[in-house]
Amino acid sequence: MARGDRREELLDAAEGVIEEEGVAGLTIDRVAARAGVAKGTVYLYFASKEQLVGALKGRCLEQMTGMVVAALADLESGDWWGTADAVVEAVVDFDLSHRWVIAVMATESGDEESKAVYGEATQQMIGLLEAALRQGAVEGVFEVDDPETTARLLYFALEGTLHHTILYEPEVDRERLVTAAQTLIHRALGDA
């Protein structure tokens, strides 16, 4: 098996352990057992549990970034507000379908390399949003004086709210979250 394939298999196994047993149940032994490999094999790919957790976080952010890139591709249609709404839905749906990631982020810090990967992935997401805001402002659709800061504020407002809701509220009302986030974004960007 190719090295990249084995790494992905181990990440899938770790994700499965967390989904079934929670963050507290994540151990290298359980990941190895679920993947059907020796414990030492896991350590060939990840020097520690923290590095494994960081890799999981990074992979999830890459997946979410892919969803946002796909939603932003709709900008070619010229429907800026529809695209903004689609981005909100993509982020909400991703987070709701990856609740375990939120739990991991809240409880496991990861190692320095993993934190760097997470930081880069977050910055990539914010960069995508900033570029869209900048272009929307140039075209006169969005009223944005500072696209960089606005992208950062909107991203963390949405992600922070989602994370808190997923962690601390027993029931999550997807439609309520989506509607509130879309309304906030429309108002923040000058939609009358």
C-alpha positions as CSV (number, residue, x, y, z in Angstrom):
1,M,0.0,0.0,0.0
2,A,1.3,3.5,-0.9
3,R,2.4,5.6,2.0
4,G,-0.2,8.3,1.4
5,D,-3.0,5.7,1.3
6,R,-1.9,4.1,4.6
7,R,-1.8,7.5,6.2
8,E,-5.4,8.2,5.0
9,E,-6.5,4.8,6.2
10,L,-5.1,5.6,9.7
11,L,-6.8,9.0,9.7
12,D,-10.1,7.3,8.7
13,A,-9.6,4.8,11.6
14,A,-8.9,7.6,14.1
15,E,-12.0,9.4,12.9
16,G,-14.0,6.2,13.3
17,V,-12.7,5.7,16.9
18,I,-13.7,9.3,17.8
19,E,-17.2,8.9,16.2
20,E,-17.8,5.7,18.1
21,E,-16.1,6.3,21.4
22,G,-15.6,10.1,21.7
23,V,-12.4,12.0,22.0
24,A,-11.6,10.4,25.3
25,G,-11.6,7.0,23.5
26,L,-9.0,8.0,21.0
27,T,-5.8,6.0,21.6
28,I,-3.0,4.8,19.3
29,D,-3.9,1.2,20.3
30,R,-7.6,1.7,19.2
31,V,-6.6,3.4,15.9
32,A,-4.2,0.5,15.2
33,A,-6.8,-2.1,16.0
34,R,-9.5,-0.4,13.9
35,A,-7.0,-0.1,10.9
36,G,-5.9,-3.7,11.3
37,V,-2.2,-2.7,11.7
38,A,0.4,-3.0,14.5
39,K,0.7,0.0,16.9
40,G,4.2,0.6,15.5
41,T,2.7,1.2,12.1
42,V,0.7,4.1,13.4
43,Y,3.9,5.6,14.9
44,L,5.6,5.4,11.5
45,Y,3.1,7.9,10.3
46,F,2.4,9.9,13.5
47,A,5.0,10.5,16.2
48,S,2.3,11.0,18.8
49,K,-1.4,11.1,19.5
50,E,-1.1,14.9,19.3
51,Q,0.3,14.7,15.8
52,L,-2.4,12.4,14.7
53,V,-5.1,14.8,16.1
54,G,-3.4,17.7,14.3
55,A,-3.5,15.7,11.1
56,L,-7.2,15.0,11.5
57,K,-7.9,18.7,12.1
58,G,-5.8,19.7,9.0
59,R,-7.5,17.1,6.8
60,C,-11.0,18.3,7.9
61,L,-10.1,21.9,7.2
62,E,-8.8,21.0,3.8
63,Q,-12.1,19.2,3.1
64,M,-14.1,22.2,4.3
65,T,-12.0,24.5,2.2
66,G,-12.8,22.2,-0.8
67,M,-16.5,22.7,-0.2
68,V,-16.1,26.4,0.0
69,V,-14.0,26.5,-3.2
70,A,-16.8,24.6,-4.9
71,A,-19.4,27.0,-3.6
72,L,-17.3,30.0,-4.7
73,A,-17.1,28.5,-8.2
74,D,-20.7,29.6,-8.6
75,L,-19.5,33.2,-8.6
76,E,-19.1,32.8,-12.3
77,S,-22.9,33.0,-12.6
78,G,-22.7,36.6,-11.1
79,D,-25.0,35.6,-8.2
80,W,-22.9,37.1,-5.4
81,W,-25.6,36.8,-2.7
82,G,-26.6,33.3,-3.7
83,T,-22.9,32.3,-3.6
84,A,-22.5,33.9,-0.1
85,D,-25.6,31.9,1.1
86,A,-24.1,28.7,-0.5
87,V,-20.8,29.2,1.4
88,V,-22.7,29.6,4.7
89,E,-24.7,26.4,4.0
90,A,-21.5,24.5,3.1
91,V,-19.7,25.5,6.3
92,V,-22.8,24.8,8.5
93,D,-23.4,21.4,6.8
94,F,-19.7,20.4,7.0
95,D,-19.5,21.3,10.7
96,L,-22.8,19.5,11.5
97,S,-21.6,16.4,9.7
98,H,-18.2,16.5,11.4
99,R,-19.2,17.2,15.0
100,W,-16.4,15.0,16.3
101,V,-13.9,17.5,14.8
102,I,-15.4,20.2,17.0
103,A,-15.0,18.0,20.1
104,V,-11.4,17.3,19.1
105,M,-10.6,20.9,18.6
106,A,-12.1,21.7,22.0
107,T,-10.2,19.1,23.9
108,E,-6.9,18.3,22.1
109,S,-4.4,20.9,21.3
110,G,-2.0,19.0,19.0
111,D,1.7,19.4,18.5
112,E,3.4,22.5,17.0
113,E,3.5,21.1,13.5
114,S,-0.2,20.3,13.6
115,K,-1.0,23.7,14.9
116,A,0.9,25.2,12.0
117,V,-1.1,23.0,9.5
118,Y,-4.3,24.1,11.2
119,G,-3.3,27.7,11.1
120,E,-2.3,27.5,7.4
121,A,-5.6,25.8,6.5
122,T,-7.6,28.5,8.4
123,Q,-5.7,31.2,6.7
124,Q,-6.3,29.7,3.3
125,M,-10.1,29.7,4.1
126,I,-10.0,33.3,5.2
127,G,-7.9,34.2,2.1
128,L,-10.6,32.7,-0.1
129,L,-13.3,34.7,1.6
130,E,-11.2,37.8,1.5
131,A,-10.7,37.5,-2.3
132,A,-14.4,37.0,-2.8
133,L,-15.2,40.0,-0.6
134,R,-12.6,42.1,-2.4
135,Q,-13.9,41.2,-5.8
136,G,-17.5,41.8,-4.7
137,A,-16.5,45.2,-3.5
138,V,-14.8,46.0,-6.8
139,E,-17.9,45.0,-8.7
140,G,-20.0,47.2,-6.4
141,V,-22.0,44.3,-4.9
142,F,-20.5,44.3,-1.4
143,E,-19.9,47.4,0.8
144,V,-16.6,46.4,2.4
145,D,-13.8,48.8,3.4
146,D,-11.5,46.2,4.8
147,P,-12.0,42.8,3.1
148,E,-9.2,41.1,5.1
149,T,-10.6,42.0,8.6
150,T,-14.2,41.5,7.4
151,A,-13.4,38.0,6.1
152,R,-11.7,37.1,9.4
153,L,-14.6,38.4,11.5
154,L,-17.3,36.7,9.4
155,Y,-15.4,33.4,9.4
156,F,-14.8,33.3,13.1
157,A,-18.3,34.6,13.9
158,L,-19.7,31.6,12.0
159,E,-17.3,29.0,13.1
160,G,-17.3,30.2,16.8
161,T,-21.1,30.1,16.9
162,L,-21.2,26.7,15.2
163,H,-18.6,25.2,17.6
164,H,-20.4,26.5,20.7
165,T,-23.8,25.3,19.5
166,I,-22.4,21.8,18.6
167,L,-20.6,21.5,21.9
168,Y,-23.1,22.9,24.3
169,E,-26.6,22.7,22.9
170,P,-28.4,19.3,22.9
171,E,-30.4,20.1,19.7
172,V,-29.0,22.0,16.8
173,D,-31.5,23.8,14.5
174,R,-29.7,23.8,11.2
175,E,-32.2,26.1,9.5
176,R,-32.1,28.6,12.3
177,L,-28.3,28.7,12.2
178,V,-28.2,29.1,8.4
179,T,-30.8,31.8,8.3
180,A,-29.2,33.8,11.1
181,A,-25.7,33.5,9.5
182,Q,-27.0,34.5,6.1
183,T,-28.8,37.5,7.5
184,L,-25.7,38.6,9.4
185,I,-23.6,38.3,6.3
186,H,-26.1,40.1,4.1
187,R,-26.3,43.0,6.6
188,A,-22.5,43.1,7.2
189,L,-21.9,43.3,3.4
190,G,-24.5,46.0,2.7
191,D,-27.4,44.1,1.3
192,A,-30.4,46.3,1.7
